[in-house]
Amino acid sequence: MIGEGASAGRVLGLVPARAGSMGLPGKNTRPLAGRPMVAWTLEACRESRVLDRVVVSTDDDAVAAVAVEMGFAPPFRRPDALSGPTASVIDAVAHALEAIGGDWDYVVLLQPTSPLRVGADIDAAVALCHSTGAPAVIGVSPVLKPQTFYGRVDQEGLYRPDSPRPDEPVVVNGAVYVGRPDSLLARRTFAGPDTRALIMPPERGWDVDTAFDFAVCEALWPHVRGEAARPLDSVRR
């Protein structure tokens, strides 16, 4: 995936899966297509051809059990300070890099709330970061409606259309983040003026935060995994 004769160096995959969730309690182990939701992110890690090591950072014994059952190394325990609803993802990444040790050229953050991303998406994100020399890559998807559908409601409750923009808007989907550790820890963010975007289909970048999101995810799953009776052209009209 990186390209003939090229190597991305050492690539660490990190799956952060804390127990707490305000929108959908227990979502990381909620059954999806016959398996706990976090299992599909671990399956994508298996499908990837560039990850040299995969670690799970969690405070949830149920998540840890899923990882071990799938043959991954026992997860390391996330400190309580990094397990609450205000916990910073970057702090969790920094803690993981310190706890694991070693020299890594890239760290790939793979949140279990994006269970429809596949191994090829992970490989493409690392390849983009490597080939462009960018400090980071973030997965994005087109918005689900053309920008002409979007507007705002003012303080009096009146609808106001947004001014047309020349560029088609996208949304950060949360499915895959790639960063060079030194740059990532110095900037404390994956996002920056030189961050590259990996454009993914909306269905593979679907993010689960609520029961509604999960229901849509269940409907999309057979299409993404090639088990539907007919192909899904697009979730965007």
C-alpha positions as CSV (number, residue, x, y, z in Angstrom):
1,M,0.0,0.0,0.0
2,I,2.9,2.4,0.7
3,G,4.4,1.8,-2.7
4,E,7.0,-0.4,-4.2
5,G,10.4,0.1,-2.6
6,A,9.0,2.5,0.0
7,S,8.5,1.9,3.7
8,A,6.5,3.9,6.2
9,G,8.9,2.8,9.0
10,R,7.5,1.6,12.3
11,V,3.7,2.2,12.7
12,L,1.9,1.9,16.0
13,G,-1.9,1.4,16.0
14,L,-3.7,2.7,19.1
15,V,-7.3,1.8,20.0
16,P,-8.5,4.1,22.9
17,A,-11.6,2.6,24.4
18,R,-12.7,4.1,27.7
19,A,-15.7,2.7,29.6
20,G,-17.7,5.9,30.1
21,S,-20.1,7.2,27.4
22,M,-22.7,9.9,28.0
23,G,-24.5,9.4,24.7
24,L,-24.7,5.6,24.6
25,P,-23.5,3.8,27.7
26,G,-21.5,0.7,27.0
27,K,-21.3,1.4,23.3
28,N,-17.8,0.0,22.8
29,T,-19.0,-3.5,23.7
30,R,-22.6,-3.1,22.3
31,P,-23.3,-6.0,19.9
32,L,-22.9,-5.0,16.2
33,A,-23.4,-7.7,13.6
34,G,-22.8,-10.4,16.1
35,R,-19.7,-9.0,17.7
36,P,-18.9,-6.2,20.3
37,M,-18.5,-2.9,18.4
38,V,-14.8,-2.6,19.4
39,A,-14.1,-5.9,17.7
40,W,-14.7,-4.3,14.3
41,T,-11.9,-1.8,14.8
42,L,-9.6,-4.6,15.9
43,E,-10.6,-6.5,12.8
44,A,-9.7,-3.5,10.7
45,C,-6.3,-3.5,12.4
46,R,-5.9,-7.2,11.4
47,E,-6.8,-6.3,7.8
48,S,-4.2,-3.5,7.7
49,R,-0.8,-4.2,6.1
50,V,1.2,-1.4,7.7
51,L,0.6,-1.7,11.5
52,D,3.6,-3.2,13.2
53,R,1.9,-3.3,16.6
54,V,-1.6,-2.7,17.9
55,V,-2.4,-1.7,21.5
56,V,-5.6,-1.1,23.3
57,S,-5.8,1.6,26.0
58,T,-8.8,1.1,28.2
59,D,-10.3,1.2,31.7
60,D,-13.0,-1.3,30.7
61,D,-12.5,-4.9,31.6
62,A,-15.1,-6.0,29.0
63,V,-13.1,-4.2,26.2
64,A,-9.9,-5.8,27.5
65,A,-11.5,-9.3,27.4
66,V,-12.6,-8.7,23.7
67,A,-9.0,-7.8,22.7
68,V,-7.5,-10.8,24.4
69,E,-10.1,-13.1,23.0
70,M,-9.2,-11.9,19.5
71,G,-5.5,-12.6,20.1
72,F,-4.3,-9.1,20.8
73,A,-1.8,-8.4,23.6
74,P,-3.5,-7.6,26.9
75,P,-4.5,-3.9,26.9
76,F,-2.7,-1.5,29.3
77,R,-4.8,0.2,32.0
78,R,-5.6,3.8,31.3
79,P,-5.2,6.0,34.4
80,D,-8.4,7.3,36.0
81,A,-7.4,10.9,35.0
82,L,-7.6,9.9,31.3
83,S,-10.8,7.9,31.6
84,G,-13.5,10.5,32.3
85,P,-15.7,12.4,29.8
86,T,-13.3,15.4,29.7
87,A,-10.3,13.2,29.0
88,S,-8.1,14.5,26.1
89,V,-7.3,12.1,23.3
90,I,-3.9,13.6,22.9
91,D,-3.1,13.0,26.5
92,A,-4.2,9.4,26.0
93,V,-1.9,9.1,23.0
94,A,1.0,10.6,25.0
95,H,0.4,8.2,27.8
96,A,0.3,5.3,25.5
97,L,3.6,6.2,23.7
98,E,5.3,6.6,27.1
99,A,3.9,3.4,28.5
100,I,4.8,1.3,25.4
101,G,8.2,2.9,24.7
102,G,10.3,2.3,21.6
103,D,10.7,4.5,18.5
104,W,7.7,4.9,16.2
105,D,7.6,6.8,12.9
106,Y,3.8,7.0,13.0
107,V,1.0,6.5,15.5
108,V,-2.4,5.7,14.2
109,L,-5.4,6.6,16.4
110,L,-8.3,4.2,15.7
111,Q,-11.4,5.0,17.8
112,P,-13.8,2.1,18.2
113,T,-16.8,4.5,17.6
114,S,-16.0,4.2,13.9
115,P,-16.6,0.5,13.3
116,L,-17.2,0.6,9.6
117,R,-13.7,1.7,8.6
118,V,-11.6,-1.0,7.0
119,G,-7.9,-2.0,6.9
120,A,-7.4,-0.3,3.5
121,D,-8.5,3.0,5.0
122,I,-5.8,2.7,7.7
123,D,-3.2,1.8,5.1
124,A,-4.2,4.7,2.8
125,A,-3.9,7.2,5.7
126,V,-0.4,6.1,6.6
127,A,0.6,6.0,2.9
128,L,-0.7,9.6,2.5
129,C,1.2,10.8,5.5
130,H,4.4,9.1,4.4
131,S,4.3,10.1,0.7
132,T,3.5,13.8,1.4
133,G,5.8,14.2,4.4
134,A,2.9,15.7,6.3
135,P,3.0,15.8,10.1
136,A,-0.5,14.3,10.3
137,V,-3.4,12.9,8.3
138,I,-7.1,13.1,9.4
139,G,-9.9,11.0,7.9
140,V,-12.8,13.2,6.5
141,S,-16.0,12.5,4.7
142,P,-18.3,14.7,2.5
143,V,-21.2,16.2,4.4
144,L,-24.4,14.2,3.9
145,K,-26.2,16.9,2.0
146,P,-25.0,19.5,-0.6
147,Q,-24.0,22.8,1.0
148,T,-27.1,24.4,-0.5
149,F,-29.2,22.5,2.0
150,Y,-27.4,24.0,5.0
151,G,-28.3,27.2,6.8
152,R,-28.9,28.6,10.3
153,V,-31.7,29.7,12.5
154,D,-31.3,33.2,13.9
155,Q,-32.3,34.4,17.4
156,E,-35.8,35.2,16.2
157,G,-36.3,31.7,14.9
158,L,-36.0,32.7,11.2
159,Y,-34.2,30.5,8.7
160,R,-31.1,32.0,7.0
161,P,-29.3,30.2,4.2
162,D,-25.5,30.1,4.5
163,S,-23.5,32.0,1.9
164,P,-22.3,29.6,-0.9
165,R,-18.7,28.6,-0.6
166,P,-16.5,27.6,-3.5
167,D,-15.2,24.5,-1.8
168,E,-17.3,21.4,-1.0
169,P,-17.4,21.1,2.8
170,V,-16.2,17.9,4.6
171,V,-16.5,16.7,8.1
172,V,-13.9,15.1,10.3
173,N,-15.3,11.5,10.6
174,G,-13.2,10.3,13.6
175,A,-12.3,7.0,11.8
176,V,-8.6,7.4,11.4
177,Y,-5.9,9.8,12.6
178,V,-2.2,9.5,11.7
179,G,0.6,11.5,13.3
180,R,4.3,11.6,13.6
181,P,4.9,11.3,17.3
182,D,7.4,14.1,17.8
183,S,5.3,16.6,15.9
184,L,2.0,15.4,17.4
185,L,3.3,15.7,21.0
186,A,4.8,19.1,20.3
187,R,1.6,20.5,18.8
188,R,-0.8,18.6,21.0
189,T,-3.2,18.1,18.1
190,F,-3.6,16.1,14.8
191,A,-5.1,19.2,13.2
192,G,-2.8,21.9,11.8
193,P,-2.3,24.1,8.7
194,D,-0.2,21.3,7.1
195,T,-2.4,18.4,8.0
196,R,-3.5,16.3,5.1
197,A,-7.1,15.0,4.6
198,L,-7.9,11.4,3.7
199,I,-11.3,11.5,2.0
200,M,-13.4,8.5,2.9
201,P,-16.9,7.5,1.8
202,P,-19.5,8.7,4.4
203,E,-20.6,5.1,5.1
204,R,-17.1,3.9,6.1
205,G,-16.5,7.0,8.2
206,W,-19.8,6.7,10.2
207,D,-19.3,7.7,13.8
208,V,-21.4,6.3,16.7
209,D,-22.2,8.5,19.6
210,T,-25.9,7.9,20.1
211,A,-28.5,5.2,19.8
212,F,-29.6,6.9,16.5
213,D,-26.0,6.7,15.2
214,F,-25.8,3.0,16.2
215,A,-29.1,2.2,14.4
216,V,-27.8,3.8,11.2
217,C,-24.5,1.9,11.6
218,E,-26.3,-1.4,11.8
219,A,-28.1,-0.6,8.6
220,L,-24.9,0.4,6.8
221,W,-22.9,-2.6,8.1
222,P,-23.9,-5.2,5.4
223,H,-23.2,-2.6,2.6
224,V,-19.8,-1.8,3.8
225,R,-18.9,-5.5,4.4
226,G,-20.2,-6.6,1.0
227,E,-23.1,-8.7,2.5
228,A,-26.0,-6.6,1.2
229,A,-28.3,-7.9,-1.6
230,R,-27.4,-4.9,-3.7
231,P,-24.6,-2.2,-3.6
232,L,-25.0,1.1,-1.8
233,D,-24.3,3.9,-4.3
234,S,-23.9,6.5,-1.6
235,V,-25.4,7.8,1.6
236,R,-25.1,11.3,0.2
237,R,-27.7,12.7,-2.2
